[in-house]
């Protein structure tokens, strides 16, 4: 019996006569401006697997998640189908908002780039079947200090190439800023690439931590425009971590640090549609805790931050 079927039956058996929606009183705040979302990076260290990650998010009160391509692919490789993945998410009351992938679509090496674009196309086709209509596209393969600087005109052309794949799949590549990267580490760079691509579906994927790490000004964030952001990674950082040395694992729950989160949310707030606020941390101390408790705590922190924004 495929893994997903066994796990789905176990869920049904344990909740006979009851809804698959969360038993806990914790729930995402109904905000006209923001949708709380759980990025599975936050509980990735617990190594739960695709189904249990979705179950954990649902029990914690999240209605939206970001999954990792690797975890979804492992689920499918285990003998399950994209349709099963979609049904499990639907039964749990979960919407898969975005997927975290690592295809090398931007690199200068033509062979590697062709391979990366082909990989991304396959991933986008899979995501469309699952019902996930976004995928993160950071500058994979061009992020190390040894990487050459990529001409931004070429980067824009390459971003348009993968945006054109979205014309067939409906899955929109979200151009992700990585503050630590040699390329696309500044808001000005991702804005240029998105605008220069000339494609109507161009979108940015920004992050509290990465804006700080890369040294982008929040005054510039006001220039992005309301259509430019659909999903935003929310997290925080404590005092005593300069941008030159802070790393992914130093991120903490929103509100537990000194990041100007309230200011950021007021800037990106869109009166026309809610923005998905996805909790993305890689904190090893959280990985040592119970995944459900981490997810519940994360949702409570998001709810507190967005209250009154």
N, C-alpha and C positions, 0 to 999 in steps of 0.2 A: 504494500500500500504506500503510495507516495507520501512524503513527509507532511505536506500541507494538509492532506486529507486526514491523516492521523491526528494532527494537531487541531484541525478544525473540529473534528468529532469530539476531541477531548474538551474543547471549549464549550461545545453544545451540551455535552453531558454534565459539565460542572455548572451550567447555568440553565438547566432544564426549567421551563416555565417562566424564565426571567429574560429580560433584555440583555443583549451583549454590551449595552452602554455602561459607563462606569457605575460601580456600586458606591464609590466614595462621594462625599458631598462636595468635594473639590470640583470646580467647573471653570471653564474659560469665561472670562468676563465678556459679556455681550457689548462690544464697542462698535460704534459706527465707523471708527477710524482704523482699528487694528484687530488682527486675528492672531491670537497666540498659537504658536506652532512649536513642535518638538523636533529639532534636528537630532537624528540618531547618533551623531557624534557625542552627544551629552551622556548617553548610556552605552556607548560603543565598547568601552572597556569591560563590560559585564559579559560580552559575547553571547547575547541571547538568541541571535538568529532573527530572520525576517518576521516570522509570525509572532514570536514572543515580544519583539520590539513594538509591534503594532498593538498587541494586547496591553502592554505596559502603558503606552501612551494613552490608550482609551480608558483604562482603569484610573489613570491619574487625572483625567478630565479633558485632555486635549482632543480636539476635533480635527486638527491638521498636523501633518508631519512632513519632514524631509527625510527621505531614505537615501541609503548609499547604494550606488550601482552594484558594487561588489556583493553586498548582502542579498540584493534582489536576484542577481545572477546565480549565486550559490543556491538560492531557493529553487530556481528554475532548473538548474543542473541536477538537483536532487530528484528529478522526476516529476516536478510540478509544472503547471502551466501559468502563463500570464493571466488567463481568465480566473484561475483559482486565487491568484494574488489579489486581483481586483475584487473578487467576491468576499474574501476574508476582510479586506479593508472596509468594504461597504457594510458588511454585517456588524463590524465593530464601530460603525459610525465615524470612520476616519476618512479624511480626504488627503491623498498624497499630493502635496503642493509642488514638490521639487525633488530632484535627485542630484546627489553629489557624485560627479564623475571626474575622471582624470585622463581624458583623451588629449593627445598632443597635437592639437589642431593649428597652433600658432607658430610652430618652430620654423626656422629658415630651411633646414634640411628637407628637400622635397620628398624624398622617400619616406622619411619619418612622418612628415606632415600628411602625406597621402594615406599612410597607415592610420594615423590618428583620426583623420576625417572619416575614413571608412569605419573605424571603431565607434566613433560618435554617431554615425548614421545608424548602425545596428542598435546602439543603445537607445537612440530616439525612437526607433521602430518598436522596441520592446516597451519603452515607457508609454507610448501611445496605447498599446494594448492593455496596459495596467491602469490607464486613466490618469497618468501623471503628465501634465502638459508643459512642464518646465524642466530644464536641466542646467546645472551650473557649469560654466565653461571658463575656468581660470587659466592663467598662462602656463599650463603644464609643460614641462620640458624646457622652459625659458626662464625659470625662476632662480636658478642658482647664481652665486656671484660670478662664476666662470662663464655664464651664458653671454653670448653677444647681445648688444642692444639691437632690438628689432625695430626697423623703420615703421613708424606709426601708420604711414600710408599703406604699407604692405599688411600690417596687422588689421587695418580696416577692411582691406580686400578679403583677407582670410576670415574675418568675422562674417562678412557678407556671404561667403561661401557656405558657412554652416547655417546661417540664417535662411538661405535658400532651401536647405534641406527641410527646415521647419515648414516651408510652403507645402511640402508633401506630407509631412508627419503631423503637423500641428503642434509639435513640441518645440517651445521657444528657448533657444540658448540664452542664458542670463550671463552677461559678460561680468566676470567676477574680479574684483580688485583684491590683490594679495599684497598687503603692506610690506612683507619681507622680500618680495620678489625683485629680481633685476629688471623685469619688465612688467608693466601695468601695475605698479605699486602706488600710483598717485591717482587721485580723482580726476585730475586734468587729463591724464592719459586715457583712462577708460571712457571718459566723456568724449574725447576726440575720436577714438576708434568707433564708438557707437554712432556718433553723428556722421562721421565720414563714411560709414558703411552704406548710408543712404537707404537703409531698409526700414520699413515701417514697424517691424516687430522688434527692433533693437531695444534691449533693456539692460539695466545695470543691476548687479548684485553686490551690495555694499555691506559693511560690517563695522560695528562700533570699534572693535579691536583693530581691524585693518586700517581704518581711517587714521587712528592714532599711530599705529606702527609705521605707516608710510609717511606720516607727517602732512596729511592733507588738511587744509583749513576748512572749518565748518562754515565760514563765510562763503566758500565756493560751493558748498553743498546746496545752498539756496538756488544755484543756477541749473541744477539738474533738470528741474521741471517735473510736474506731477505725473506725467505719463512714463517717466523714465524708470520708476521703481515700482515693482509689484511685490517683491519679497525682500526682506532686510534681516540680516543676522544680528541678533541682539545678545549682548554679553557685557561684561564690565572688567575693569582691571583695578588693582589696589594701588595705593600710593607706594612710592619707592621702586617702581618699575619703569625706568626711562625707556623711551621708544627704541633706543639703540640696542637694548638687551632683552626686552620683554619677548616672550615666545608664546606659541599657541597654548601650551599647557598652563600658562599663568592666568588665563581667563577665568572669571568667576561669575556667579549669578548676577543678573542685572540688579543694581541697587546696593550691592555689597562692596562696591568700589567707589572710585572718584570720577568715572567717565561722565561727561555731560549728557546723559541719556535723555533727560527731559528736553534739553535744548534741541538735540538731534531729532527727537520724535515730533516736536513742534514744527521743525523745518520740513520734514518729509511728509507730514500729515497731508492726506489727499481728501478733499471734501467730496470727491466724485466716487471713490471706491476705497474700501479698506485695504490697508497694506498688511501683508502677512509678516508677523514678527516671529522669526524662527530662532529659538534658543540654541546657540552653537558654542559649546565649550568643550575642552579636551582635558579637563582637570582630573589628575590621577587620584586625588583625594575623593572625588565623587565616584570614580570607578571602583573604589574600595567599599562603597556603600550599596545598600539595596537599591536596585534600579527603580523600583516603583516609588520609593521615598525621594529619590533624586528628581524624578519626573514631577512628582507632586510639589516638591519644593520649588522647582523651576517654574512651574505654572503659577504658583502663589507669588513668586517674585515678579513675573511678568505682569500679572494682574495688578499688583501694587504700583508698578511703574506707570502703567497706562491709565490708571485711575485719574480722572480729571484732566488728562491731556486733550 
